[in-house]
Amino acid sequence: MQRFSVELAGGDLTYYRAGYIHQWYTPIGREYALLLRGELDHADGLGGKPLPFFKSYYAGGPDSVRGYRPFSLGPKDVFGNSVGGTTKLIVGAEYLFPVPGADKEQSLRLTSFIDGGQVYGDAEKIDPN
């Protein structure tokens, strides 16, 4: 699955947001599967205006980079609070397998996963390391 998205706003709040998501599933035998996924998003203000704070990107938590507190990745203020960023990069891999003992329930699966990602501020260099 691939998905491109573009958001363009005018008026008092002039900004753009663009994103790309790619997910690739492949079966491994009859009961196992591998999922690889990646997401890249970028946003900025237009006409010399800044990106509105409520349109910034956040990452961390069960919907992006599991193992981190929700919205905890990326730039922080002086108090350690996440302030969001203009670029988001997320990657992940999952190995899906059936629940032992639940042979009759085909839709029930367990997964082993690894996630990575970061949110970058306006002036930050993107460094996937």
Chimera marker file (.cmm) of the C-alpha trace (Angstrom):
<marker_set name="trace">
<marker id="1" x="0.000" y="0.000" z="0.000" r="1" g="1" b="0" radius="0.5"/>
<marker id="2" x="1.230" y="3.473" z="-0.853" r="1" g="1" b="0" radius="0.5"/>
<marker id="3" x="-0.344" y="6.759" z="0.097" r="1" g="1" b="0" radius="0.5"/>
<marker id="4" x="0.609" y="10.313" z="-0.813" r="1" g="1" b="0" radius="0.5"/>
<marker id="5" x="-1.018" y="13.230" z="0.968" r="1" g="1" b="0" radius="0.5"/>
<marker id="6" x="-0.814" y="16.972" z="0.442" r="1" g="1" b="0" radius="0.5"/>
<marker id="7" x="-2.443" y="19.700" z="2.521" r="1" g="1" b="0" radius="0.5"/>
<marker id="8" x="-2.266" y="23.307" z="1.358" r="1" g="1" b="0" radius="0.5"/>
<marker id="9" x="-3.842" y="26.144" z="3.353" r="1" g="1" b="0" radius="0.5"/>
<marker id="10" x="-4.304" y="29.799" z="2.499" r="1" g="1" b="0" radius="0.5"/>
<marker id="11" x="-5.836" y="32.793" z="4.248" r="1" g="1" b="0" radius="0.5"/>
<marker id="12" x="-4.390" y="33.841" z="7.586" r="1" g="1" b="0" radius="0.5"/>
<marker id="13" x="-2.641" y="30.482" z="8.047" r="1" g="1" b="0" radius="0.5"/>
<marker id="14" x="-0.582" y="29.765" z="4.948" r="1" g="1" b="0" radius="0.5"/>
<marker id="15" x="1.292" y="26.468" z="5.114" r="1" g="1" b="0" radius="0.5"/>
<marker id="16" x="1.714" y="23.135" z="3.385" r="1" g="1" b="0" radius="0.5"/>
<marker id="17" x="2.067" y="19.555" z="4.597" r="1" g="1" b="0" radius="0.5"/>
<marker id="18" x="3.134" y="16.660" z="2.389" r="1" g="1" b="0" radius="0.5"/>
<marker id="19" x="3.523" y="13.010" z="3.283" r="1" g="1" b="0" radius="0.5"/>
<marker id="20" x="4.259" y="9.574" z="1.921" r="1" g="1" b="0" radius="0.5"/>
<marker id="21" x="3.458" y="6.226" z="3.572" r="1" g="1" b="0" radius="0.5"/>
<marker id="22" x="4.491" y="2.858" z="2.188" r="1" g="1" b="0" radius="0.5"/>
<marker id="23" x="3.545" y="-0.541" z="3.644" r="1" g="1" b="0" radius="0.5"/>
<marker id="24" x="4.599" y="-3.881" z="2.175" r="1" g="1" b="0" radius="0.5"/>
<marker id="25" x="3.168" y="-7.191" z="3.370" r="1" g="1" b="0" radius="0.5"/>
<marker id="26" x="4.474" y="-10.541" z="2.177" r="1" g="1" b="0" radius="0.5"/>
<marker id="27" x="3.367" y="-14.001" z="3.310" r="1" g="1" b="0" radius="0.5"/>
<marker id="28" x="5.973" y="-16.386" z="4.653" r="1" g="1" b="0" radius="0.5"/>
<marker id="29" x="4.433" y="-19.814" z="4.311" r="1" g="1" b="0" radius="0.5"/>
<marker id="30" x="0.774" y="-20.328" z="5.156" r="1" g="1" b="0" radius="0.5"/>
<marker id="31" x="0.674" y="-18.847" z="8.655" r="1" g="1" b="0" radius="0.5"/>
<marker id="32" x="3.348" y="-16.168" z="8.850" r="1" g="1" b="0" radius="0.5"/>
<marker id="33" x="3.821" y="-12.736" z="7.299" r="1" g="1" b="0" radius="0.5"/>
<marker id="34" x="6.333" y="-9.905" z="7.170" r="1" g="1" b="0" radius="0.5"/>
<marker id="35" x="5.355" y="-6.224" z="7.169" r="1" g="1" b="0" radius="0.5"/>
<marker id="36" x="7.788" y="-3.442" z="6.289" r="1" g="1" b="0" radius="0.5"/>
<marker id="37" x="6.628" y="0.156" z="6.597" r="1" g="1" b="0" radius="0.5"/>
<marker id="38" x="7.972" y="3.642" z="6.214" r="1" g="1" b="0" radius="0.5"/>
<marker id="39" x="6.598" y="7.155" z="6.585" r="1" g="1" b="0" radius="0.5"/>
<marker id="40" x="8.071" y="10.510" z="5.601" r="1" g="1" b="0" radius="0.5"/>
<marker id="41" x="6.242" y="13.790" z="6.235" r="1" g="1" b="0" radius="0.5"/>
<marker id="42" x="7.284" y="17.424" z="5.858" r="1" g="1" b="0" radius="0.5"/>
<marker id="43" x="5.525" y="20.737" z="6.548" r="1" g="1" b="0" radius="0.5"/>
<marker id="44" x="6.413" y="24.419" z="6.471" r="1" g="1" b="0" radius="0.5"/>
<marker id="45" x="4.862" y="27.844" z="6.395" r="1" g="1" b="0" radius="0.5"/>
<marker id="46" x="4.340" y="29.757" z="3.151" r="1" g="1" b="0" radius="0.5"/>
<marker id="47" x="4.984" y="33.393" z="2.327" r="1" g="1" b="0" radius="0.5"/>
<marker id="48" x="7.447" y="33.869" z="5.170" r="1" g="1" b="0" radius="0.5"/>
<marker id="49" x="4.896" y="32.756" z="7.785" r="1" g="1" b="0" radius="0.5"/>
<marker id="50" x="5.738" y="30.013" z="10.293" r="1" g="1" b="0" radius="0.5"/>
<marker id="51" x="4.043" y="26.637" z="10.404" r="1" g="1" b="0" radius="0.5"/>
<marker id="52" x="1.119" y="26.853" z="12.880" r="1" g="1" b="0" radius="0.5"/>
<marker id="53" x="2.103" y="25.000" z="16.077" r="1" g="1" b="0" radius="0.5"/>
<marker id="54" x="-0.976" y="22.755" z="15.906" r="1" g="1" b="0" radius="0.5"/>
<marker id="55" x="0.139" y="21.462" z="12.478" r="1" g="1" b="0" radius="0.5"/>
<marker id="56" x="3.563" y="20.277" z="13.725" r="1" g="1" b="0" radius="0.5"/>
<marker id="57" x="4.457" y="16.573" z="13.616" r="1" g="1" b="0" radius="0.5"/>
<marker id="58" x="4.830" y="14.357" z="16.675" r="1" g="1" b="0" radius="0.5"/>
<marker id="59" x="5.999" y="10.746" z="17.051" r="1" g="1" b="0" radius="0.5"/>
<marker id="60" x="6.260" y="8.082" z="19.714" r="1" g="1" b="0" radius="0.5"/>
<marker id="61" x="3.675" y="5.729" z="21.129" r="1" g="1" b="0" radius="0.5"/>
<marker id="62" x="1.599" y="2.825" z="19.835" r="1" g="1" b="0" radius="0.5"/>
<marker id="63" x="0.619" y="4.469" z="16.529" r="1" g="1" b="0" radius="0.5"/>
<marker id="64" x="4.136" y="5.407" z="15.384" r="1" g="1" b="0" radius="0.5"/>
<marker id="65" x="7.273" y="4.337" z="17.289" r="1" g="1" b="0" radius="0.5"/>
<marker id="66" x="6.277" y="1.749" z="19.883" r="1" g="1" b="0" radius="0.5"/>
<marker id="67" x="8.382" y="1.623" z="23.026" r="1" g="1" b="0" radius="0.5"/>
<marker id="68" x="8.370" y="5.412" z="23.458" r="1" g="1" b="0" radius="0.5"/>
<marker id="69" x="5.824" y="7.534" z="25.292" r="1" g="1" b="0" radius="0.5"/>
<marker id="70" x="3.233" y="9.104" z="22.980" r="1" g="1" b="0" radius="0.5"/>
<marker id="71" x="4.485" y="12.297" z="21.307" r="1" g="1" b="0" radius="0.5"/>
<marker id="72" x="7.849" y="12.066" z="23.101" r="1" g="1" b="0" radius="0.5"/>
<marker id="73" x="10.247" y="12.096" z="20.121" r="1" g="1" b="0" radius="0.5"/>
<marker id="74" x="11.671" y="15.232" z="18.568" r="1" g="1" b="0" radius="0.5"/>
<marker id="75" x="12.381" y="18.803" z="19.644" r="1" g="1" b="0" radius="0.5"/>
<marker id="76" x="11.687" y="19.808" z="23.240" r="1" g="1" b="0" radius="0.5"/>
<marker id="77" x="11.281" y="23.114" z="25.057" r="1" g="1" b="0" radius="0.5"/>
<marker id="78" x="13.377" y="24.145" z="28.090" r="1" g="1" b="0" radius="0.5"/>
<marker id="79" x="11.061" y="22.134" z="30.366" r="1" g="1" b="0" radius="0.5"/>
<marker id="80" x="11.465" y="18.915" z="28.357" r="1" g="1" b="0" radius="0.5"/>
<marker id="81" x="8.031" y="19.078" z="26.724" r="1" g="1" b="0" radius="0.5"/>
<marker id="82" x="7.684" y="18.010" z="23.093" r="1" g="1" b="0" radius="0.5"/>
<marker id="83" x="7.042" y="20.949" z="20.778" r="1" g="1" b="0" radius="0.5"/>
<marker id="84" x="6.704" y="19.049" z="17.500" r="1" g="1" b="0" radius="0.5"/>
<marker id="85" x="8.643" y="19.485" z="14.320" r="1" g="1" b="0" radius="0.5"/>
<marker id="86" x="8.456" y="20.071" z="10.596" r="1" g="1" b="0" radius="0.5"/>
<marker id="87" x="9.761" y="16.686" z="9.392" r="1" g="1" b="0" radius="0.5"/>
<marker id="88" x="8.837" y="13.186" z="10.574" r="1" g="1" b="0" radius="0.5"/>
<marker id="89" x="10.605" y="9.959" z="9.594" r="1" g="1" b="0" radius="0.5"/>
<marker id="90" x="9.340" y="6.572" z="10.806" r="1" g="1" b="0" radius="0.5"/>
<marker id="91" x="10.331" y="3.023" z="9.781" r="1" g="1" b="0" radius="0.5"/>
<marker id="92" x="9.320" y="-0.370" z="11.096" r="1" g="1" b="0" radius="0.5"/>
<marker id="93" x="9.325" y="-4.112" z="10.499" r="1" g="1" b="0" radius="0.5"/>
<marker id="94" x="6.935" y="-6.715" z="11.911" r="1" g="1" b="0" radius="0.5"/>
<marker id="95" x="6.895" y="-10.496" z="11.869" r="1" g="1" b="0" radius="0.5"/>
<marker id="96" x="3.302" y="-11.743" z="12.297" r="1" g="1" b="0" radius="0.5"/>
<marker id="97" x="2.521" y="-15.254" z="13.518" r="1" g="1" b="0" radius="0.5"/>
<marker id="98" x="-0.517" y="-17.167" z="14.838" r="1" g="1" b="0" radius="0.5"/>
<marker id="99" x="-1.373" y="-17.324" z="18.528" r="1" g="1" b="0" radius="0.5"/>
<marker id="100" x="-0.346" y="-20.736" z="19.886" r="1" g="1" b="0" radius="0.5"/>
<marker id="101" x="-3.440" y="-22.779" z="20.706" r="1" g="1" b="0" radius="0.5"/>
<marker id="102" x="-5.824" y="-20.569" z="18.705" r="1" g="1" b="0" radius="0.5"/>
<marker id="103" x="-5.792" y="-22.647" z="15.516" r="1" g="1" b="0" radius="0.5"/>
<marker id="104" x="-9.458" y="-21.996" z="14.715" r="1" g="1" b="0" radius="0.5"/>
<marker id="105" x="-9.157" y="-18.211" z="14.968" r="1" g="1" b="0" radius="0.5"/>
<marker id="106" x="-7.377" y="-17.252" z="11.731" r="1" g="1" b="0" radius="0.5"/>
<marker id="107" x="-7.552" y="-13.479" z="12.298" r="1" g="1" b="0" radius="0.5"/>
<marker id="108" x="-5.851" y="-13.529" z="15.714" r="1" g="1" b="0" radius="0.5"/>
<marker id="109" x="-2.093" y="-12.837" z="15.398" r="1" g="1" b="0" radius="0.5"/>
<marker id="110" x="0.921" y="-11.982" z="17.527" r="1" g="1" b="0" radius="0.5"/>
<marker id="111" x="3.776" y="-9.853" z="16.248" r="1" g="1" b="0" radius="0.5"/>
<marker id="112" x="7.417" y="-9.258" z="16.904" r="1" g="1" b="0" radius="0.5"/>
<marker id="113" x="8.462" y="-5.792" z="15.794" r="1" g="1" b="0" radius="0.5"/>
<marker id="114" x="11.182" y="-3.203" z="15.596" r="1" g="1" b="0" radius="0.5"/>
<marker id="115" x="10.382" y="0.490" z="15.096" r="1" g="1" b="0" radius="0.5"/>
<marker id="116" x="12.506" y="3.569" z="14.646" r="1" g="1" b="0" radius="0.5"/>
<marker id="117" x="11.836" y="7.199" z="13.972" r="1" g="1" b="0" radius="0.5"/>
<marker id="118" x="12.350" y="10.810" z="14.842" r="1" g="1" b="0" radius="0.5"/>
<marker id="119" x="10.796" y="14.238" z="14.434" r="1" g="1" b="0" radius="0.5"/>
<marker id="120" x="13.072" y="17.066" z="13.329" r="1" g="1" b="0" radius="0.5"/>
<marker id="121" x="12.719" y="20.786" z="13.926" r="1" g="1" b="0" radius="0.5"/>
<marker id="122" x="12.847" y="23.457" z="11.241" r="1" g="1" b="0" radius="0.5"/>
<marker id="123" x="16.611" y="24.049" z="11.404" r="1" g="1" b="0" radius="0.5"/>
<marker id="124" x="17.653" y="20.469" z="12.233" r="1" g="1" b="0" radius="0.5"/>
<marker id="125" x="19.556" y="18.268" z="9.801" r="1" g="1" b="0" radius="0.5"/>
<marker id="126" x="17.821" y="14.953" z="9.102" r="1" g="1" b="0" radius="0.5"/>
<marker id="127" x="20.052" y="12.171" z="10.396" r="1" g="1" b="0" radius="0.5"/>
<marker id="128" x="18.548" y="8.641" z="10.293" r="1" g="1" b="0" radius="0.5"/>
<marker id="129" x="21.310" y="7.343" z="12.574" r="1" g="1" b="0" radius="0.5"/>
<link id1="1" id2="2" r="1" g="1" b="0" radius="0.2"/>
<link id1="2" id2="3" r="1" g="1" b="0" radius="0.2"/>
<link id1="3" id2="4" r="1" g="1" b="0" radius="0.2"/>
<link id1="4" id2="5" r="1" g="1" b="0" radius="0.2"/>
<link id1="5" id2="6" r="1" g="1" b="0" radius="0.2"/>
<link id1="6" id2="7" r="1" g="1" b="0" radius="0.2"/>
<link id1="7" id2="8" r="1" g="1" b="0" radius="0.2"/>
<link id1="8" id2="9" r="1" g="1" b="0" radius="0.2"/>
<link id1="9" id2="10" r="1" g="1" b="0" radius="0.2"/>
<link id1="10" id2="11" r="1" g="1" b="0" radius="0.2"/>
<link id1="11" id2="12" r="1" g="1" b="0" radius="0.2"/>
<link id1="12" id2="13" r="1" g="1" b="0" radius="0.2"/>
<link id1="13" id2="14" r="1" g="1" b="0" radius="0.2"/>
<link id1="14" id2="15" r="1" g="1" b="0" radius="0.2"/>
<link id1="15" id2="16" r="1" g="1" b="0" radius="0.2"/>
<link id1="16" id2="17" r="1" g="1" b="0" radius="0.2"/>
<link id1="17" id2="18" r="1" g="1" b="0" radius="0.2"/>
<link id1="18" id2="19" r="1" g="1" b="0" radius="0.2"/>
<link id1="19" id2="20" r="1" g="1" b="0" radius="0.2"/>
<link id1="20" id2="21" r="1" g="1" b="0" radius="0.2"/>
<link id1="21" id2="22" r="1" g="1" b="0" radius="0.2"/>
<link id1="22" id2="23" r="1" g="1" b="0" radius="0.2"/>
<link id1="23" id2="24" r="1" g="1" b="0" radius="0.2"/>
<link id1="24" id2="25" r="1" g="1" b="0" radius="0.2"/>
<link id1="25" id2="26" r="1" g="1" b="0" radius="0.2"/>
<link id1="26" id2="27" r="1" g="1" b="0" radius="0.2"/>
<link id1="27" id2="28" r="1" g="1" b="0" radius="0.2"/>
<link id1="28" id2="29" r="1" g="1" b="0" radius="0.2"/>
<link id1="29" id2="30" r="1" g="1" b="0" radius="0.2"/>
<link id1="30" id2="31" r="1" g="1" b="0" radius="0.2"/>
<link id1="31" id2="32" r="1" g="1" b="0" radius="0.2"/>
<link id1="32" id2="33" r="1" g="1" b="0" radius="0.2"/>
<link id1="33" id2="34" r="1" g="1" b="0" radius="0.2"/>
<link id1="34" id2="35" r="1" g="1" b="0" radius="0.2"/>
<link id1="35" id2="36" r="1" g="1" b="0" radius="0.2"/>
<link id1="36" id2="37" r="1" g="1" b="0" radius="0.2"/>
<link id1="37" id2="38" r="1" g="1" b="0" radius="0.2"/>
<link id1="38" id2="39" r="1" g="1" b="0" radius="0.2"/>
<link id1="39" id2="40" r="1" g="1" b="0" radius="0.2"/>
<link id1="40" id2="41" r="1" g="1" b="0" radius="0.2"/>
<link id1="41" id2="42" r="1" g="1" b="0" radius="0.2"/>
<link id1="42" id2="43" r="1" g="1" b="0" radius="0.2"/>
<link id1="43" id2="44" r="1" g="1" b="0" radius="0.2"/>
<link id1="44" id2="45" r="1" g="1" b="0" radius="0.2"/>
<link id1="45" id2="46" r="1" g="1" b="0" radius="0.2"/>
<link id1="46" id2="47" r="1" g="1" b="0" radius="0.2"/>
<link id1="47" id2="48" r="1" g="1" b="0" radius="0.2"/>
<link id1="48" id2="49" r="1" g="1" b="0" radius="0.2"/>
<link id1="49" id2="50" r="1" g="1" b="0" radius="0.2"/>
<link id1="50" id2="51" r="1" g="1" b="0" radius="0.2"/>
<link id1="51" id2="52" r="1" g="1" b="0" radius="0.2"/>
<link id1="52" id2="53" r="1" g="1" b="0" radius="0.2"/>
<link id1="53" id2="54" r="1" g="1" b="0" radius="0.2"/>
<link id1="54" id2="55" r="1" g="1" b="0" radius="0.2"/>
<link id1="55" id2="56" r="1" g="1" b="0" radius="0.2"/>
<link id1="56" id2="57" r="1" g="1" b="0" radius="0.2"/>
<link id1="57" id2="58" r="1" g="1" b="0" radius="0.2"/>
<link id1="58" id2="59" r="1" g="1" b="0" radius="0.2"/>
<link id1="59" id2="60" r="1" g="1" b="0" radius="0.2"/>
<link id1="60" id2="61" r="1" g="1" b="0" radius="0.2"/>
<link id1="61" id2="62" r="1" g="1" b="0" radius="0.2"/>
<link id1="62" id2="63" r="1" g="1" b="0" radius="0.2"/>
<link id1="63" id2="64" r="1" g="1" b="0" radius="0.2"/>
<link id1="64" id2="65" r="1" g="1" b="0" radius="0.2"/>
<link id1="65" id2="66" r="1" g="1" b="0" radius="0.2"/>
<link id1="66" id2="67" r="1" g="1" b="0" radius="0.2"/>
<link id1="67" id2="68" r="1" g="1" b="0" radius="0.2"/>
<link id1="68" id2="69" r="1" g="1" b="0" radius="0.2"/>
<link id1="69" id2="70" r="1" g="1" b="0" radius="0.2"/>
<link id1="70" id2="71" r="1" g="1" b="0" radius="0.2"/>
<link id1="71" id2="72" r="1" g="1" b="0" radius="0.2"/>
<link id1="72" id2="73" r="1" g="1" b="0" radius="0.2"/>
<link id1="73" id2="74" r="1" g="1" b="0" radius="0.2"/>
<link id1="74" id2="75" r="1" g="1" b="0" radius="0.2"/>
<link id1="75" id2="76" r="1" g="1" b="0" radius="0.2"/>
<link id1="76" id2="77" r="1" g="1" b="0" radius="0.2"/>
<link id1="77" id2="78" r="1" g="1" b="0" radius="0.2"/>
<link id1="78" id2="79" r="1" g="1" b="0" radius="0.2"/>
<link id1="79" id2="80" r="1" g="1" b="0" radius="0.2"/>
<link id1="80" id2="81" r="1" g="1" b="0" radius="0.2"/>
<link id1="81" id2="82" r="1" g="1" b="0" radius="0.2"/>
<link id1="82" id2="83" r="1" g="1" b="0" radius="0.2"/>
<link id1="83" id2="84" r="1" g="1" b="0" radius="0.2"/>
<link id1="84" id2="85" r="1" g="1" b="0" radius="0.2"/>
<link id1="85" id2="86" r="1" g="1" b="0" radius="0.2"/>
<link id1="86" id2="87" r="1" g="1" b="0" radius="0.2"/>
<link id1="87" id2="88" r="1" g="1" b="0" radius="0.2"/>
<link id1="88" id2="89" r="1" g="1" b="0" radius="0.2"/>
<link id1="89" id2="90" r="1" g="1" b="0" radius="0.2"/>
<link id1="90" id2="91" r="1" g="1" b="0" radius="0.2"/>
<link id1="91" id2="92" r="1" g="1" b="0" radius="0.2"/>
<link id1="92" id2="93" r="1" g="1" b="0" radius="0.2"/>
<link id1="93" id2="94" r="1" g="1" b="0" radius="0.2"/>
<link id1="94" id2="95" r="1" g="1" b="0" radius="0.2"/>
<link id1="95" id2="96" r="1" g="1" b="0" radius="0.2"/>
<link id1="96" id2="97" r="1" g="1" b="0" radius="0.2"/>
<link id1="97" id2="98" r="1" g="1" b="0" radius="0.2"/>
<link id1="98" id2="99" r="1" g="1" b="0" radius="0.2"/>
<link id1="99" id2="100" r="1" g="1" b="0" radius="0.2"/>
<link id1="100" id2="101" r="1" g="1" b="0" radius="0.2"/>
<link id1="101" id2="102" r="1" g="1" b="0" radius="0.2"/>
<link id1="102" id2="103" r="1" g="1" b="0" radius="0.2"/>
<link id1="103" id2="104" r="1" g="1" b="0" radius="0.2"/>
<link id1="104" id2="105" r="1" g="1" b="0" radius="0.2"/>
<link id1="105" id2="106" r="1" g="1" b="0" radius="0.2"/>
<link id1="106" id2="107" r="1" g="1" b="0" radius="0.2"/>
<link id1="107" id2="108" r="1" g="1" b="0" radius="0.2"/>
<link id1="108" id2="109" r="1" g="1" b="0" radius="0.2"/>
<link id1="109" id2="110" r="1" g="1" b="0" radius="0.2"/>
<link id1="110" id2="111" r="1" g="1" b="0" radius="0.2"/>
<link id1="111" id2="112" r="1" g="1" b="0" radius="0.2"/>
<link id1="112" id2="113" r="1" g="1" b="0" radius="0.2"/>
<link id1="113" id2="114" r="1" g="1" b="0" radius="0.2"/>
<link id1="114" id2="115" r="1" g="1" b="0" radius="0.2"/>
<link id1="115" id2="116" r="1" g="1" b="0" radius="0.2"/>
<link id1="116" id2="117" r="1" g="1" b="0" radius="0.2"/>
<link id1="117" id2="118" r="1" g="1" b="0" radius="0.2"/>
<link id1="118" id2="119" r="1" g="1" b="0" radius="0.2"/>
<link id1="119" id2="120" r="1" g="1" b="0" radius="0.2"/>
<link id1="120" id2="121" r="1" g="1" b="0" radius="0.2"/>
<link id1="121" id2="122" r="1" g="1" b="0" radius="0.2"/>
<link id1="122" id2="123" r="1" g="1" b="0" radius="0.2"/>
<link id1="123" id2="124" r="1" g="1" b="0" radius="0.2"/>
<link id1="124" id2="125" r="1" g="1" b="0" radius="0.2"/>
<link id1="125" id2="126" r="1" g="1" b="0" radius="0.2"/>
<link id1="126" id2="127" r="1" g="1" b="0" radius="0.2"/>
<link id1="127" id2="128" r="1" g="1" b="0" radius="0.2"/>
<link id1="128" id2="129" r="1" g="1" b="0" radius="0.2"/>
</marker_set>
